[in-house]
Amino acid sequence: MPIVEAQGKKIECQVGDNLRQVLINHGIDLHNGGSKLINCRGIGSCGTCAVKVQGNVSEPNWRDRARRSIPPHSPSRDLRLACQTQVLGDIQVEKFTGFWGQYEQILW
């Protein structure tokens, strides 16, 4: 079973689990500031759940690529939308500051 490391926690999940759901189900809020109230609830349209992921996850789907190609995100930055990412193996997750998590400063 994969281990997701985020915000100082180690979370065990199933292969193929949705990263956003894994984090939320274990008390990790991946939305910054006002995006806690104003977000797309996992359909991949807002971009506020953007995180840096190291480890084995699914390839970016068209929603992930499309949303990250629109500012303030950039397709050249190594972020992923947690709502569009499946956990395939052990991973480490980092969240950055900014409404969309688009800045360089690590939040957790």
C-alpha positions in Angstrom: 0.0 0.0 0.0 1.4 3.4 -0.9 2.4 6.0 1.7 1.6 9.6 1.1 3.8 12.0 3.1 2.3 15.5 3.5 2.2 18.2 6.2 4.4 16.0 8.5 2.0 13.1 8.3 2.4 9.6 6.7 -0.9 8.3 5.3 -1.4 4.8 3.9 -3.8 4.6 1.0 -4.8 2.3 -1.9 -3.2 2.2 -5.3 -5.3 4.5 -7.5 -6.7 6.6 -4.8 -7.4 10.3 -5.6 -4.7 12.4 -4.0 -7.1 15.3 -3.1 -9.5 12.8 -1.3 -6.6 11.1 0.6 -5.4 14.5 1.9 -8.8 15.8 2.8 -9.9 12.5 4.4 -6.9 12.8 6.7 -7.3 16.4 7.8 -4.9 18.0 5.5 -6.4 21.1 3.9 -4.8 21.8 0.6 -6.6 25.0 -0.1 -5.1 28.3 0.9 -7.0 31.3 2.3 -10.2 32.1 0.4 -9.8 29.0 -1.8 -11.0 27.0 1.2 -14.5 28.3 0.4 -14.1 29.0 -3.3 -12.9 25.9 -5.1 -14.2 23.5 -7.7 -14.6 20.6 -5.2 -12.4 18.3 -7.3 -13.5 18.7 -10.9 -10.2 20.2 -12.0 -11.4 23.6 -13.1 -10.1 26.0 -10.4 -6.4 25.0 -9.9 -6.4 25.8 -6.1 -5.3 22.2 -5.1 -2.0 22.5 -7.0 0.8 20.7 -5.2 4.3 19.5 -5.9 4.4 15.7 -5.9 7.5 13.5 -5.8 7.0 9.8 -6.4 4.8 7.5 -8.4 1.5 9.1 -9.5 -0.7 9.0 -12.6 0.3 11.0 -15.7 -1.4 14.4 -16.0 -4.8 14.1 -17.7 -6.2 16.8 -20.0 -7.9 18.7 -17.2 -4.7 18.9 -15.2 -2.7 20.0 -18.2 -5.4 22.5 -19.4 -5.8 24.2 -16.0 -2.1 24.4 -15.3 -1.6 26.1 -18.7 -3.7 29.1 -17.5 -2.1 31.8 -15.3 -1.2 32.1 -12.6 -0.1 28.5 -13.2 2.5 27.6 -15.8 2.8 24.2 -17.6 6.6 24.5 -17.2 6.3 24.3 -13.3 6.3 20.9 -11.8 3.0 21.2 -10.0 0.0 18.8 -10.2 -3.7 19.3 -9.4 -4.3 16.9 -6.5 -7.9 16.4 -7.6 -6.8 15.0 -10.9 -3.9 12.8 -9.5 -4.0 9.2 -8.6 -1.6 7.8 -6.1 0.3 4.8 -7.6 3.1 4.4 -5.1 4.9 6.2 -2.2 4.9 10.0 -2.7 5.9 13.2 -0.9 3.6 16.2 -1.3 4.5 19.9 -0.8 2.0 22.9 -0.9 3.1 26.4 -1.7 1.7 29.8 -0.7 -0.7 31.8 -2.7 -4.4 31.5 -3.5 -3.7 28.8 -6.1 -0.5 27.5 -4.5 1.4 29.2 -7.3 4.2 30.9 -5.3 7.7 29.5 -4.6 7.5 29.6 -0.8 6.7 26.2 0.7 3.6 26.3 3.0 4.0 22.6 4.1 
